Structures are given as C-alpha cells and as structure tokens.
Amino acid sequence: MDPAHIPISHDRTDWTAKREDAQPLCFEVTERTDRGFAGWWGKESEGSLLNFLRFEVPCVLQNNREFVDKDGQKHYFTGLFLCRPTGQGKSMLIVRFGGTRSSPLAKLFPKWFLHQNGSKVFEQDMGFLSSQNEVLIKEKVPTNQLYLNLRSSDTWVAEYRKWMDKVGHGMPYHIGHCTISLPKVPALVEHAPAGIVAGVSASSPTKGGIGSMHAPNLANRYFRHVIHCKGCRDVVKAFQAWKNALSALAAALVALAILASSRQWKAILIGSTAICLAGIYACSTAITMNTTNFIRIHRRL
C-alpha cells in the first residue's frame, strides 16, 4: 500500500527500484466501503494515473498497471498479495505477479534466485516494520499522533488506517488513524537482533542453533520461505549434494596430485582441484543466499 517507499527502501534490490527515482505521487480514491477501498495512483512525472489499487477484506491487495509500449501496444502488469495471520504479530504473505510482457532478463534467472531476491525485499521491509511496531506499542496512541501522512506519498497508508477506524471494533486488536485497541500482551513483529548481537547471529550455523542444522531460527530465510517452497527446498538439497560431492572429489584430486610423479599430471590434477573448489564456492554461495539470517541494521526507540 506504500508505493512511495519502494525507491528508498529497496534501492537497486531489483532492476526497477532506484533511489534517484523517488518523487511525489498522485492519488485518486474512488471507493470507500466497510469491505475496503480502491483508487488510482501514479508518479507525478508520468502525468497520469496508470496504477489501480484495490484493498479488500480479509486482507487482499491487488495493484494493476496499464501502460503503452513504444509500438503503441497496451500492456498490463498485476501484483496480488494475500495475507493471512499465523499468530499474534506474525503473518504469511502469498504473492503472485503477472503481466502481458516480461523482461528478457528475468527469463535468464532461475526461479529460486527470484524467490530469494523477493525474500530480501520483504526482509528490508521488516527492518522498518519492527521499528514502527516498537514505537506503536510504546506510545499507545493512534498513528495520526505519531506520523505525518503526506498526500504526495501516504494516501493508501492513511486510507488503511481510517478503514481500521471504521471496522477495528470487530477485531481482537487494531491500530487506526484516530482510534486504537491494543492487545493485552503485545507481540513484537520481529525479534531479530541488532548491533553486535546481529553479527554473532549472522555467523551462526545455517538454519539455527549451535551444531544443529534443524533447530528452528525464525530470523532465518530458510524458515521464513524455503520450508514453505518445494522448489527452493529441492534447490538447497541439490546444491548441498553437489557441494559434498565436489568436496570429496577435490580431496581425492589433492591426494592424487601428491602421489603423482609427473609434473604434467600434477598440474592437471591441481587445475581440476581448483575447478572443484570454484564449484564448492558457488554451491556454498547459493545455499547461503537461501539460508541467510535477517539482521536489523537499525533500531528506533
């Protein structure tokens, strides 16, 4: 619901978000009901409202974009976000993107790479969400007393909070634009560490506790995404198998290079070992991309 944050929070995370593209936005709200709201929005520099956003209960957000290419042909792009609670302060987000035209570059990357890049985007958001949640829980006041919502950037955010004002009384707890009803026991959106502790967390064994590959670490991308995605689970297993096989092969080649009497064979075996080590590094990098720990690089209290 907050298109203004994309060039700032996700600067160069993908091919579209760039900090220098941050600019005022224009909004036009066309619907307001107890079931949600909808309207058009666009960049001020575009001169027209090319995006249509709709939010509906229980928590469904769709953003459609219409544009014309250089040949005068119309194209459409849509993003669908389905959010469901999994516990107090925790949610599962299901995302689908589609369009009539896709970038040729996107086809060059495997799905697991796009998935981990998407996870990186949401982790960048979590850093801000966790800080904002701490402020909301500490201050115990509605958002209009804490944040200045600008018409040039925050219209959908304000509409959502105002919608909460209308329907929040039917929820276990809510934080609206002018009203608030906090839970008896507040939940932190994110418990990931910050500062020195974050560095220790990042250097911990993959996916969890000391000496364990299976101890749940909820700050880890593996437990946030990979265990819910069969494609990424299979990729991590495949890279781990390749890493183990290449490690064994590299050890065998080193042993043969030591035993070889011919300089020519020694050179061939050492060269083959170097290739295996490069493969091991590539596999380790891919595994790390799918099992990295989320670190809060800032804390606002």
N, C-alpha and C positions, 0 to 999 in steps of 0.2 A: 504493500500500500504506500510505500515511501519511495517513489522513483528518484527523488532528489538526492538520496544517499548513495546511489549506485556509483557515479564517477568518483565520489570521495572515499567511500568505504572499500570499494572493490577496484581501485585504480590498477589497471593492467593485470587483473587476475584472469581476464579473458581478452578477446580481441576487440571488445566494444567499449569497455569502461575505461575512461581516461579522465584524470583529474582536471585537465585543462578544458574539458567539455562541460564542466559544472556551470549551470546558468539558471536564470529564473524560468519557472514553468507556468503554464496557463491551465486553468481548470474550469469545468462547467458541470455542476451537479444537476442531473436530470431526473433522478428518482430518489425518494426517501420514504421508506416504509419500515414497519416493525421487523420485516424479514431481511433488511439490509439497505444498500444504496448503490447507485451506479452513476456513471457520467463519463465525460470525455476529458482528455488531457493531452498536452503536447509541449514541446520545447518552444520557448519564446522565439528562438531563431528560425523555427520552421514556419511560423506564421499561420499554422492551422492545427487543429486538434486531431491528431491521427490515431490516438490510442483510446480504446473504450474499456473501462474498468467496471467490473461488477462484483460486489461482495454480497453473499447470501448465507443465511443460516444453514447448518450449524456453524461451519467455518470453511466456506468455499470462496476462493478468489480467482477470478479469470481476467486476464488482460489481453485484449486483441488489438493488433496493429495493422493498419491498411496503408500501403504505400505503392507508388508507381515507379517502375524502373526506367532506365534511360530510353527504352524502346516504347514507352507508353503503356506497358502491360501492368495490370494491377496484381499485387501480391498481398498475401495475408500471413501474419505470424501470430501465434497464440501461446500463452503460458497459463497452465491450470495448476492451482495449488490447493490441495486438500489437506486440512489439518485436523487431527483428532487427538484428544488428551490421552496420555498414558499414565498419568499420575499428577499429583499437585505440583505445578511448576514445570511439568515435562509434557512434551507433545511429540507425535510422529508426523512428519511432513512428507506427503506424497506429491511429487512434481512431475508434470508432463509438459513437453514443449513440442510444437508442431508448426509447419508452415508450408506454403506452396513453393518456396525456393530456399535452398540451404547453401551454405558456403562450401565451396570445393575443399577448403582447408579442413573443415570439420570431418569430412569423409576419410581423411588421412589418419585420423586418430582413433585408436580402439575405444570401445565403449567404457572400459574400466578407467581409462585416462580421463574421459569426460566426467565420469562419476566422481572420481577423486577431486577433480577441479571444482565440481559442484559442491562437494563436501567442504572444500576450502572456503568457498563463498559463504556458506552458512556458518562456518566457524568464525569468519571475520565478523559476521553479524552478532554472533553470540557474545563476543567481547563487549559490544555496546549494550546488548540486551541485559547482560548480567549486571553491568554497572548501573543502568537505568533502574533495574529491579531493586537494587540495593537502596537507591535514592527513594523510590516509591514506598518501600517498606519502612524505611527510616523516618521519612517525613509524614507519612499517613495523611496525605492531602490529595485532592484530585489533581489531574495533570495541568489544568489551567492555572494553578497556583505555582507550578514548577517550570513549565515550558512555555515559550512564546511561539505559537503556531503561525507561521507566515503564510499568507495567501499564495505566495510565489513558490512554495515548496511543500507545505504541510497540510494541504486541504484534505487529502484522504485520511491522514492520521487523525485530524480533528473530527472528520465525519464519523470515523470508527468510534472514537471516544464519546461523541454525542449520541451515537446509536446505543452505546453502553449505558448512557444515562437513561434512555427510554426503556431498555429491556433488562438491565442489570439486576433489578429486584427479583427476577426469576432465576438467577444463577447462584451457585454456592458462595461466590465472592466476585467482585468486579472492581475495576478502577476506571471511572469515566472522566469526562471532561469537567463536570461540575459536581459529581457525586462519587462516593466511594464506600465500599463494604469489604473490609479486609478479612481474610481467614483468621481463625483463632490462632493457628500455628502457621506462621509464614513459611513458604518454601522458597529456597533460592533457585533461580533459574539455572544457574551454573556454578558448580563448586570447583572449577579448575583453578589451580593456584596461580599466583602472580609473583614476580620478582625472583629471588634466589631459589625459592622452592620450585618455581616453574622450570628452572634449568635442571634441577635434580629429576623432576618428573619427566622431562624430555629425554633424559639419558637412561631412564629405567628400561628394563627388558620389554620387548614388544608385547603389547596387549595386556600388561598388568604387573602383578606382584613379583617380588624378587625371586628369581629362579623358576618362574612359572610362565607357561605360555597360555594358560587358560584362566587365570584369576581375573575376574572382570575389572576393568578400569574404564569407568564411564566417561572419562575425559579423552578416551582414545577413539580414533576414527574407525577402528575395527569394530568396536561395539556400537558405534553410532550408525554405521552404514553397512559394513561388509557382511556382518552376520544376517542382515535382512536382505541381502542381494546375492542370489545364487551365482550370477555371472562373476562378480568380484571375488566371491569365496573361491570359486574354481580357479580364477587367475592367481590368487595368492598361493593356493596349493601348488599350482603348476610352477610358479616362479620358485617356490621353496624346494620342489623336487629337482628342478634344473640346477639350482644353487648347490644342493647336496651332491648331485651327480658331477657337476663341474669341479667341485672341491675335491672329490675322490679322484677324479681324472687328473687334476693338477698335481695332487700328491704323488700319484703314480708316475707322472711325467718327470717330476723332480727327481724321484728315485732312479728312474731310468737314465736321466741326464748325468747323475752322479756315477752310475755304473758304466756308462758308455765310454769307450776308449777313443772313438773317432771324434775329432773336433767338429766335423760336419754334422754328425748325429747329435752331438751336444747342442749345437746351435739350433738345429731343427726342434729338438725336444724343449729347449728353453723358450724358443719362439712360440711353440704350441702351448707351453705353460702360461706365457703372457696373454695369449688369446683366451685361455680358460679363466685367468684372473679378471680380465676385462668383462667376460660373461658373468662371473660371480658378482662383480661390482654392479653391473646392470640389473641383475636379479635382485640384489640387496636394495638398490635404489627403488625399484618398482614395489617391493614389499614394504619399504619404509613409507612410500607415498600413500599406501593403503592402510597403514597401521601407526600413523603418527599421533602424538599426544596434542590435544588442544591446549594452548598456552595463552593466558590473558596477558597481553603486553602492557596493560594499563589498569589502574583501579581508581575509581572516582567515588569518594565518600563525603 
